[in-house]
Amino acid sequence: MLCRNHIDVDAGVRRCARCGIPFCPDCLVEISGRPYCLMCKSEQLLDVRSGVDRSQVQYATILRRFGAVFIDGLLVAIPMYALMGVLIFLPASRGQEVNPLFNFIGIPFAFLSLFYEGLMLQYKNGQTLGKMALRVRVVRPDGSPMSPGQAWGRVAMRTVLGCLWIVDYIPAFFTLEKTTLHDMVAGTRVVDA
């Protein structure tokens, strides 16, 4: 991870607690033990002066989480079904038989879905397009941006638990932080953005 302002510095680089962009120690200032960049420092100081406590994170509701997952699912499913339709109806309209390899067309789209979510969580400050639309994001338990390892670990656990999705989401109904099993394993929380 390289500093946004000093591309030759990679030692001691941390993410800003507010915007999530990586900076070196020279570009960060600590307020209440959390690092802030120059742009976010002034906003954080205004919050501190006004008495707003942004250290208390507001956890996203289960409905908003499901909505974000639904939107992301549509974004991946629409191109997949469009391609499947072309691959089925084009040969059928010419009187040809559908290729037996068509049964495996879903495999690349499954990997596409994984890469989409992992890359978006890693590079878009814990948000996918669905999470952006519903204004939620994935963070560490203290509210700071998650690491790339947490982003990919979360995606991997969601994939492993995908066949048992109802079991994965049961803890969210009973925990105060509304954590799912994949959140517990990855050490993440879903909060309002």
NULUMSE-277715 format. One record per residue: x, y, z of N, C-alpha, C in turn. Coordinates in steps of 0.1 Angstrom, whole numbers, plus 5000, padded with zeros to 4 digits. Example, Ala and Ser with C-alpha at 12.3 -4.5 7.8 and 13.67 -1.06 7.14 Angstrom:
BEGIN
+------+------+------+------+------+------+------+------+------+
!   nx !   ny !   nz !  cax !  cay !  caz !   cx !   cy !   cz !
+------+------+------+------+------+------+------+------+------+
! 5132 ! 4943 ! 5078 ! 5123 ! 4955 ! 5078 ! 5132 ! 4967 ! 5078 !
! 5128 ! 4978 ! 5071 ! 5137 ! 4989 ! 5071 ! 5129 ! 5000 ! 5079 !
+------+------+------+------+------+------+------+------+------+
% end
This chain:
BEGIN
+------+------+------+------+------+------+------+------+------+
!   nx !   ny !   nz !  cax !  cay !  caz !   cx !   cy !   cz !
+------+------+------+------+------+------+------+------+------+
! 5009 ! 4988 ! 5000 ! 5000 ! 5000 ! 5000 ! 5009 ! 5012 ! 5000 !
! 5007 ! 5021 ! 4991 ! 5015 ! 5034 ! 4989 ! 5007 ! 5046 ! 4994 !
! 5014 ! 5056 ! 4999 ! 5008 ! 5068 ! 5003 ! 5002 ! 5075 ! 4990 !
! 4991 ! 5081 ! 4991 ! 4985 ! 5088 ! 4980 ! 4993 ! 5100 ! 4976 !
! 4998 ! 5107 ! 4985 ! 5006 ! 5119 ! 4982 ! 5021 ! 5117 ! 4979 !
! 5026 ! 5107 ! 4985 ! 5041 ! 5103 ! 4983 ! 5042 ! 5089 ! 4978 !
! 5042 ! 5088 ! 4965 ! 5041 ! 5074 ! 4959 ! 5054 ! 5066 ! 4962 !
! 5064 ! 5072 ! 4967 ! 5076 ! 5064 ! 4970 ! 5077 ! 5059 ! 4984 !
! 5066 ! 5063 ! 4992 ! 5066 ! 5059 ! 5006 ! 5056 ! 5047 ! 5008 !
! 5061 ! 5036 ! 5014 ! 5052 ! 5026 ! 5017 ! 5053 ! 5021 ! 5032 !
! 5063 ! 5027 ! 5039 ! 5065 ! 5023 ! 5053 ! 5055 ! 5031 ! 5062 !
! 5048 ! 5024 ! 5070 ! 5039 ! 5031 ! 5080 ! 5027 ! 5036 ! 5074 !
! 5023 ! 5032 ! 5062 ! 5011 ! 5037 ! 5055 ! 4999 ! 5032 ! 5062 !
! 4989 ! 5040 ! 5065 ! 4977 ! 5036 ! 5071 ! 4965 ! 5043 ! 5064 !
! 4953 ! 5038 ! 5066 ! 4942 ! 5044 ! 5059 ! 4936 ! 5055 ! 5069 !
! 4931 ! 5065 ! 5062 ! 4924 ! 5076 ! 5070 ! 4911 ! 5070 ! 5076 !
! 4908 ! 5073 ! 5088 ! 4896 ! 5067 ! 5095 ! 4883 ! 5072 ! 5089 !
! 4884 ! 5082 ! 5081 ! 4871 ! 5088 ! 5076 ! 4869 ! 5085 ! 5061 !
! 4879 ! 5087 ! 5053 ! 4877 ! 5084 ! 5039 ! 4883 ! 5071 ! 5034 !
! 4892 ! 5065 ! 5042 ! 4897 ! 5052 ! 5039 ! 4909 ! 5052 ! 5029 !
! 4914 ! 5064 ! 5025 ! 4925 ! 5065 ! 5015 ! 4938 ! 5063 ! 5023 !
! 4948 ! 5055 ! 5017 ! 4960 ! 5053 ! 5024 ! 4970 ! 5065 ! 5023 !
! 4976 ! 5068 ! 5035 ! 4985 ! 5079 ! 5036 ! 4997 ! 5075 ! 5045 !
! 5008 ! 5082 ! 5043 ! 5020 ! 5079 ! 5052 ! 5019 ! 5087 ! 5065 !
! 5027 ! 5084 ! 5074 ! 5026 ! 5091 ! 5087 ! 5028 ! 5107 ! 5086 !
! 5035 ! 5111 ! 5076 ! 5036 ! 5126 ! 5074 ! 5023 ! 5132 ! 5070 !
! 5014 ! 5125 ! 5064 ! 5002 ! 5130 ! 5058 ! 4990 ! 5129 ! 5068 !
! 4992 ! 5122 ! 5079 ! 4981 ! 5119 ! 5088 ! 4983 ! 5126 ! 5101 !
! 4972 ! 5129 ! 5108 ! 4972 ! 5135 ! 5121 ! 4963 ! 5126 ! 5129 !
! 4966 ! 5123 ! 5142 ! 4957 ! 5115 ! 5150 ! 4948 ! 5124 ! 5159 !
! 4936 ! 5121 ! 5159 ! 4926 ! 5127 ! 5167 ! 4918 ! 5116 ! 5174 !
! 4919 ! 5116 ! 5188 ! 4913 ! 5106 ! 5196 ! 4918 ! 5092 ! 5192 !
! 4931 ! 5091 ! 5189 ! 4937 ! 5078 ! 5186 ! 4934 ! 5073 ! 5172 !
! 4928 ! 5080 ! 5163 ! 4925 ! 5075 ! 5150 ! 4931 ! 5085 ! 5140 !
! 4937 ! 5079 ! 5129 ! 4944 ! 5087 ! 5119 ! 4934 ! 5094 ! 5109 !
! 4937 ! 5107 ! 5106 ! 4929 ! 5114 ! 5096 ! 4938 ! 5122 ! 5087 !
! 4934 ! 5122 ! 5074 ! 4942 ! 5130 ! 5064 ! 4938 ! 5144 ! 5065 !
! 4945 ! 5153 ! 5057 ! 4943 ! 5167 ! 5058 ! 4929 ! 5171 ! 5055 !
! 4923 ! 5165 ! 5045 ! 4909 ! 5169 ! 5041 ! 4899 ! 5165 ! 5052 !
! 4901 ! 5153 ! 5057 ! 4891 ! 5148 ! 5067 ! 4894 ! 5154 ! 5081 !
! 4906 ! 5159 ! 5084 ! 4910 ! 5164 ! 5097 ! 4900 ! 5176 ! 5100 !
! 4898 ! 5185 ! 5091 ! 4890 ! 5196 ! 5094 ! 4875 ! 5192 ! 5097 !
! 4870 ! 5183 ! 5089 ! 4857 ! 5178 ! 5092 ! 4856 ! 5171 ! 5105 !
! 4866 ! 5163 ! 5109 ! 4866 ! 5156 ! 5122 ! 4866 ! 5166 ! 5133 !
! 4875 ! 5177 ! 5132 ! 4876 ! 5187 ! 5142 ! 4862 ! 5194 ! 5144 !
! 4856 ! 5197 ! 5133 ! 4842 ! 5203 ! 5134 ! 4832 ! 5194 ! 5141 !
! 4833 ! 5181 ! 5139 ! 4825 ! 5172 ! 5146 ! 4828 ! 5171 ! 5161 !
! 4841 ! 5172 ! 5164 ! 4845 ! 5171 ! 5178 ! 4840 ! 5184 ! 5185 !
! 4841 ! 5196 ! 5178 ! 4837 ! 5208 ! 5184 ! 4822 ! 5209 ! 5186 !
! 4814 ! 5203 ! 5177 ! 4800 ! 5203 ! 5178 ! 4794 ! 5193 ! 5187 !
! 4803 ! 5184 ! 5191 ! 4798 ! 5173 ! 5200 ! 4793 ! 5161 ! 5194 !
! 4794 ! 5160 ! 5180 ! 4790 ! 5148 ! 5173 ! 4800 ! 5137 ! 5175 !
! 4796 ! 5125 ! 5179 ! 4805 ! 5114 ! 5182 ! 4804 ! 5104 ! 5170 !
! 4813 ! 5106 ! 5161 ! 4813 ! 5097 ! 5149 ! 4820 ! 5084 ! 5152 !
! 4826 ! 5082 ! 5164 ! 4832 ! 5070 ! 5167 ! 4822 ! 5059 ! 5170 !
! 4809 ! 5063 ! 5173 ! 4799 ! 5053 ! 5175 ! 4793 ! 5050 ! 5161 !
! 4795 ! 5038 ! 5156 ! 4790 ! 5035 ! 5143 ! 4775 ! 5031 ! 5144 !
! 4768 ! 5035 ! 5133 ! 4754 ! 5031 ! 5132 ! 4753 ! 5019 ! 5123 !
! 4749 ! 5008 ! 5128 ! 4748 ! 4995 ! 5121 ! 4737 ! 4995 ! 5111 !
! 4739 ! 4990 ! 5099 ! 4729 ! 4990 ! 5089 ! 4718 ! 4980 ! 5092 !
! 4706 ! 4983 ! 5088 ! 4695 ! 4973 ! 5091 ! 4696 ! 4961 ! 5082 !
! 4690 ! 4951 ! 5086 ! 4690 ! 4938 ! 5078 ! 4683 ! 4940 ! 5065 !
! 4673 ! 4948 ! 5065 ! 4666 ! 4951 ! 5052 ! 4675 ! 4958 ! 5042 !
! 4683 ! 4968 ! 5047 ! 4692 ! 4975 ! 5038 ! 4703 ! 4965 ! 5033 !
! 4707 ! 4956 ! 5042 ! 4718 ! 4947 ! 5038 ! 4713 ! 4938 ! 5027 !
! 4700 ! 4932 ! 5029 ! 4694 ! 4923 ! 5019 ! 4692 ! 4931 ! 5006 !
! 4688 ! 4944 ! 5007 ! 4686 ! 4952 ! 4995 ! 4699 ! 4953 ! 4987 !
! 4710 ! 4956 ! 4994 ! 4723 ! 4958 ! 4987 ! 4727 ! 4945 ! 4980 !
! 4725 ! 4933 ! 4987 ! 4728 ! 4920 ! 4981 ! 4720 ! 4918 ! 4969 !
! 4707 ! 4921 ! 4970 ! 4698 ! 4920 ! 4958 ! 4702 ! 4928 ! 4946 !
! 4705 ! 4940 ! 4948 ! 4710 ! 4949 ! 4937 ! 4723 ! 4944 ! 4931 !
! 4732 ! 4939 ! 4939 ! 4745 ! 4934 ! 4934 ! 4742 ! 4921 ! 4926 !
! 4733 ! 4913 ! 4931 ! 4729 ! 4901 ! 4924 ! 4723 ! 4904 ! 4911 !
! 4715 ! 4914 ! 4910 ! 4709 ! 4918 ! 4897 ! 4720 ! 4923 ! 4887 !
! 4729 ! 4930 ! 4892 ! 4740 ! 4935 ! 4884 ! 4749 ! 4924 ! 4878 !
! 4750 ! 4913 ! 4885 ! 4757 ! 4902 ! 4879 ! 4748 ! 4893 ! 4871 !
! 4735 ! 4891 ! 4875 ! 4726 ! 4882 ! 4869 ! 4721 ! 4887 ! 4855 !
! 4719 ! 4900 ! 4854 ! 4714 ! 4905 ! 4841 ! 4723 ! 4902 ! 4829 !
! 4736 ! 4905 ! 4830 ! 4745 ! 4901 ! 4819 ! 4746 ! 4886 ! 4817 !
! 4745 ! 4878 ! 4828 ! 4746 ! 4864 ! 4827 ! 4734 ! 4858 ! 4819 !
! 4722 ! 4862 ! 4823 ! 4710 ! 4857 ! 4816 ! 4709 ! 4862 ! 4802 !
! 4714 ! 4874 ! 4799 ! 4714 ! 4879 ! 4785 ! 4723 ! 4870 ! 4777 !
! 4735 ! 4867 ! 4782 ! 4744 ! 4859 ! 4774 ! 4738 ! 4845 ! 4773 !
! 4732 ! 4840 ! 4783 ! 4726 ! 4826 ! 4782 ! 4715 ! 4826 ! 4772 !
! 4707 ! 4837 ! 4772 ! 4696 ! 4837 ! 4762 ! 4701 ! 4837 ! 4748 !
! 4712 ! 4845 ! 4745 ! 4718 ! 4845 ! 4732 ! 4723 ! 4831 ! 4729 !
! 4730 ! 4824 ! 4738 ! 4736 ! 4811 ! 4735 ! 4725 ! 4800 ! 4734 !
! 4713 ! 4802 ! 4739 ! 4703 ! 4792 ! 4738 ! 4695 ! 4795 ! 4725 !
! 4690 ! 4807 ! 4723 ! 4681 ! 4811 ! 4713 ! 4688 ! 4812 ! 4699 !
! 4700 ! 4816 ! 4698 ! 4707 ! 4817 ! 4686 ! 4708 ! 4804 ! 4679 !
! 4713 ! 4793 ! 4685 ! 4714 ! 4780 ! 4678 ! 4700 ! 4775 ! 4676 !
! 4691 ! 4777 ! 4685 ! 4677 ! 4772 ! 4683 ! 4670 ! 4778 ! 4671 !
! 4673 ! 4791 ! 4669 ! 4666 ! 4798 ! 4658 ! 4672 ! 4793 ! 4644 !
! 4684 ! 4787 ! 4645 ! 4690 ! 4782 ! 4632 ! 4687 ! 4767 ! 4631 !
! 4680 ! 4761 ! 4640 ! 4677 ! 4747 ! 4640 ! 4688 ! 4738 ! 4645 !
! 4698 ! 4744 ! 4652 ! 4709 ! 4737 ! 4657 ! 4706 ! 4732 ! 4671 !
! 4714 ! 4723 ! 4676 ! 4713 ! 4718 ! 4690 ! 4722 ! 4727 ! 4699 !
! 4717 ! 4729 ! 4711 ! 4725 ! 4737 ! 4721 ! 4738 ! 4729 ! 4725 !
! 4749 ! 4735 ! 4725 ! 4762 ! 4729 ! 4729 ! 4761 ! 4724 ! 4743 !
! 4765 ! 4711 ! 4746 ! 4765 ! 4706 ! 4760 ! 4773 ! 4714 ! 4769 !
! 4783 ! 4721 ! 4764 ! 4792 ! 4729 ! 4773 ! 4784 ! 4741 ! 4779 !
! 4772 ! 4744 ! 4774 ! 4764 ! 4754 ! 4779 ! 4760 ! 4752 ! 4794 !
! 4760 ! 4740 ! 4798 ! 4757 ! 4737 ! 4812 ! 4767 ! 4743 ! 4822 !
! 4779 ! 4746 ! 4817 ! 4790 ! 4751 ! 4825 ! 4791 ! 4766 ! 4824 !
! 4782 ! 4773 ! 4817 ! 4783 ! 4787 ! 4815 ! 4783 ! 4795 ! 4828 !
! 4776 ! 4790 ! 4838 ! 4775 ! 4797 ! 4851 ! 4788 ! 4798 ! 4859 !
! 4797 ! 4789 ! 4856 ! 4810 ! 4789 ! 4864 ! 4818 ! 4802 ! 4862 !
! 4820 ! 4807 ! 4850 ! 4827 ! 4820 ! 4849 ! 4820 ! 4831 ! 4856 !
! 4807 ! 4831 ! 4855 ! 4799 ! 4842 ! 4861 ! 4799 ! 4841 ! 4877 !
! 4801 ! 4829 ! 4882 ! 4803 ! 4828 ! 4897 ! 4816 ! 4834 ! 4901 !
! 4826 ! 4832 ! 4893 ! 4839 ! 4838 ! 4896 ! 4839 ! 4853 ! 4894 !
! 4831 ! 4858 ! 4883 ! 4830 ! 4872 ! 4881 ! 4823 ! 4879 ! 4892 !
! 4813 ! 4872 ! 4898 ! 4806 ! 4878 ! 4910 ! 4816 ! 4879 ! 4922 !
! 4824 ! 4869 ! 4924 ! 4834 ! 4870 ! 4935 ! 4844 ! 4881 ! 4933 !
! 4849 ! 4882 ! 4921 ! 4859 ! 4893 ! 4918 ! 4853 ! 4907 ! 4919 !
! 4840 ! 4908 ! 4914 ! 4833 ! 4920 ! 4915 ! 4832 ! 4925 ! 4929 !
! 4827 ! 4916 ! 4938 ! 4825 ! 4920 ! 4952 ! 4838 ! 4923 ! 4959 !
! 4848 ! 4914 ! 4957 ! 4861 ! 4915 ! 4964 ! 4868 ! 4928 ! 4959 !
! 4869 ! 4931 ! 4947 ! 4875 ! 4943 ! 4942 ! 4868 ! 4956 ! 4946 !
! 4855 ! 4955 ! 4946 ! 4847 ! 4967 ! 4950 ! 4849 ! 4970 ! 4965 !
! 4849 ! 4960 ! 4973 ! 4851 ! 4962 ! 4987 ! 4865 ! 4967 ! 4990 !
! 4875 ! 4961 ! 4983 ! 4888 ! 4965 ! 4986 ! 4891 ! 4980 ! 4981 !
! 4887 ! 4983 ! 4969 ! 4891 ! 4996 ! 4963 ! 4880 ! 5007 ! 4964 !
! 4868 ! 5004 ! 4968 ! 4858 ! 5015 ! 4969 ! 4853 ! 5017 ! 4983 !
! 4863 ! 5016 ! 4993 ! 4860 ! 5019 ! 5007 ! 4849 ! 5011 ! 5013 !
! 4849 ! 4998 ! 5010 ! 4840 ! 4988 ! 5016 ! 4826 ! 4989 ! 5010 !
! 4825 ! 4993 ! 4998 ! 4811 ! 4994 ! 4992 ! 4811 ! 4988 ! 4978 !
! 4800 ! 4981 ! 4975 ! 4798 ! 4976 ! 4961 ! 4787 ! 4986 ! 4956 !
! 4783 ! 4984 ! 4943 ! 4773 ! 4993 ! 4938 ! 4760 ! 4993 ! 4945 !
! 4756 ! 4981 ! 4950 ! 4744 ! 4979 ! 4958 ! 4745 ! 4986 ! 4971 !
! 4757 ! 4985 ! 4977 ! 4759 ! 4991 ! 4990 ! 4759 ! 5006 ! 4989 !
! 4765 ! 5011 ! 4977 ! 4765 ! 5026 ! 4975 ! 4750 ! 5031 ! 4973 !
! 4742 ! 5023 ! 4966 ! 4728 ! 5027 ! 4963 ! 4721 ! 5028 ! 4976 !
! 4723 ! 5019 ! 4986 ! 4716 ! 5019 ! 4998 ! 4724 ! 5026 ! 5010 !
! 4735 ! 5032 ! 5006 ! 4743 ! 5039 ! 5016 ! 4747 ! 5031 ! 5028 !
! 4753 ! 5020 ! 5026 ! 4759 ! 5012 ! 5036 ! 4773 ! 5008 ! 5032 !
! 4782 ! 5005 ! 5041 ! 4795 ! 5001 ! 5038 ! 4800 ! 4991 ! 5048 !
! 4811 ! 4984 ! 5044 ! 4817 ! 4974 ! 5053 ! 4829 ! 4979 ! 5059 !
! 4830 ! 4978 ! 5072 ! 4842 ! 4984 ! 5080 ! 4847 ! 4974 ! 5090 !
! 4857 ! 4978 ! 5097 ! 4862 ! 4970 ! 5109 ! 4853 ! 4973 ! 5121 !
! 4853 ! 4965 ! 5131 ! 4844 ! 4967 ! 5143 ! 4846 ! 4981 ! 5149 !
! 4857 ! 4988 ! 5148 ! 4859 ! 5001 ! 5153 ! 4855 ! 5012 ! 5144 !
! 4850 ! 5008 ! 5132 ! 4845 ! 5018 ! 5122 ! 4856 ! 5022 ! 5112 !
! 4868 ! 5018 ! 5113 ! 4878 ! 5021 ! 5104 ! 4877 ! 5013 ! 5091 !
! 4883 ! 5017 ! 5080 ! 4882 ! 5009 ! 5068 ! 4889 ! 4995 ! 5069 !
! 4883 ! 4986 ! 5063 ! 4888 ! 4972 ! 5064 ! 4901 ! 4970 ! 5055 !
! 4909 ! 4960 ! 5058 ! 4921 ! 4957 ! 5050 ! 4917 ! 4949 ! 5038 !
! 4926 ! 4948 ! 5028 ! 4923 ! 4940 ! 5016 ! 4921 ! 4925 ! 5020 !
! 4928 ! 4920 ! 5030 ! 4926 ! 4907 ! 5035 ! 4912 ! 4904 ! 5040 !
! 4907 ! 4914 ! 5048 ! 4894 ! 4913 ! 5053 ! 4883 ! 4913 ! 5042 !
! 4886 ! 4921 ! 5032 ! 4876 ! 4922 ! 5021 ! 4875 ! 4909 ! 5014 !
! 4887 ! 4903 ! 5010 ! 4887 ! 4890 ! 5003 ! 4883 ! 4879 ! 5012 !
! 4886 ! 4879 ! 5025 ! 4882 ! 4869 ! 5034 ! 4867 ! 4869 ! 5036 !
! 4861 ! 4881 ! 5036 ! 4846 ! 4882 ! 5037 ! 4840 ! 4876 ! 5025 !
! 4845 ! 4879 ! 5013 ! 4839 ! 4873 ! 5001 ! 4841 ! 4858 ! 5001 !
! 4852 ! 4853 ! 5005 ! 4854 ! 4839 ! 5005 ! 4845 ! 4832 ! 5014 !
! 4843 ! 4837 ! 5026 ! 4833 ! 4831 ! 5036 ! 4819 ! 4832 ! 5031 !
! 4815 ! 4843 ! 5024 ! 4802 ! 4844 ! 5019 ! 4800 ! 4834 ! 5008 !
! 4810 ! 4831 ! 5001 ! 4809 ! 4821 ! 4990 ! 4808 ! 4807 ! 4996 !
! 4816 ! 4804 ! 5006 ! 4816 ! 4791 ! 5013 ! 4802 ! 4789 ! 5019 !
! 4797 ! 4799 ! 5026 ! 4784 ! 4798 ! 5032 ! 4772 ! 4801 ! 5023 !
! 4775 ! 4803 ! 5010 ! 4764 ! 4806 ! 5000 ! 4753 ! 4796 ! 4999 !
! 4757 ! 4783 ! 5001 ! 4747 ! 4773 ! 5000 ! 4738 ! 4772 ! 5012 !
! 4743 ! 4778 ! 5023 ! 4735 ! 4779 ! 5036 ! 4732 ! 4793 ! 5039 !
! 4728 ! 4801 ! 5030 ! 4727 ! 4816 ! 5032 ! 4718 ! 4819 ! 5043 !
! 4707 ! 4812 ! 5046 ! 4699 ! 4815 ! 5057 ! 4706 ! 4813 ! 5070 !
! 4714 ! 4802 ! 5071 ! 4722 ! 4800 ! 5083 ! 4732 ! 4811 ! 5085 !
! 4738 ! 4816 ! 5074 ! 4748 ! 4827 ! 5075 ! 4742 ! 4839 ! 5080 !
! 4729 ! 4842 ! 5077 ! 4723 ! 4855 ! 5082 ! 4715 ! 4854 ! 5095 !
! 4713 ! 4842 ! 5100 ! 4706 ! 4841 ! 5113 ! 4712 ! 4849 ! 5124 !
! 4725 ! 4849 ! 5126 ! 4730 ! 4858 ! 5137 ! 4727 ! 4872 ! 5136 !
! 4725 ! 4877 ! 5124 ! 4722 ! 4892 ! 5122 ! 4709 ! 4896 ! 5129 !
! 4700 ! 4886 ! 5131 ! 4687 ! 4889 ! 5137 ! 4689 ! 4890 ! 5153 !
! 4700 ! 4884 ! 5158 ! 4701 ! 4883 ! 5173 ! 4712 ! 4891 ! 5179 !
! 4722 ! 4895 ! 5171 ! 4734 ! 4902 ! 5176 ! 4731 ! 4917 ! 5176 !
! 4737 ! 4924 ! 5186 ! 4736 ! 4939 ! 5186 ! 4742 ! 4946 ! 5174 !
! 4753 ! 4940 ! 5170 ! 4760 ! 4946 ! 5158 ! 4755 ! 4941 ! 5145 !
! 4745 ! 4933 ! 5145 ! 4738 ! 4928 ! 5133 ! 4749 ! 4921 ! 5124 !
! 4757 ! 4912 ! 5130 ! 4768 ! 4905 ! 5123 ! 4763 ! 4892 ! 5117 !
! 4767 ! 4889 ! 5105 ! 4764 ! 4876 ! 5100 ! 4776 ! 4867 ! 5103 !
! 4776 ! 4854 ! 5099 ! 4787 ! 4845 ! 5101 ! 4799 ! 4850 ! 5093 !
! 4797 ! 4854 ! 5081 ! 4809 ! 4859 ! 5073 ! 4815 ! 4872 ! 5078 !
! 4806 ! 4880 ! 5085 ! 4812 ! 4892 ! 5091 ! 4820 ! 4888 ! 5104 !
! 4815 ! 4878 ! 5111 ! 4822 ! 4874 ! 5123 ! 4836 ! 4868 ! 5119 !
! 4836 ! 4860 ! 5109 ! 4849 ! 4854 ! 5105 ! 4859 ! 4864 ! 5100 !
! 4854 ! 4873 ! 5092 ! 4863 ! 4884 ! 5086 ! 4866 ! 4895 ! 5095 !
! 4859 ! 4896 ! 5106 ! 4861 ! 4907 ! 5116 ! 4856 ! 4920 ! 5110 !
! 4844 ! 4920 ! 5103 ! 4839 ! 4932 ! 5097 ! 4825 ! 4935 ! 5103 !
! 4820 ! 4947 ! 5100 ! 4806 ! 4951 ! 5103 ! 4801 ! 4959 ! 5092 !
! 4788 ! 4959 ! 5090 ! 4781 ! 4967 ! 5079 ! 4774 ! 4979 ! 5086 !
! 4778 ! 4991 ! 5082 ! 4773 ! 5003 ! 5089 ! 4767 ! 5012 ! 5078 !
! 4759 ! 5022 ! 5083 ! 4754 ! 5032 ! 5074 ! 4765 ! 5041 ! 5070 !
! 4765 ! 5044 ! 5057 ! 4776 ! 5053 ! 5051 ! 4773 ! 5067 ! 5054 !
+------+------+------+------+------+------+------+------+------+
% end
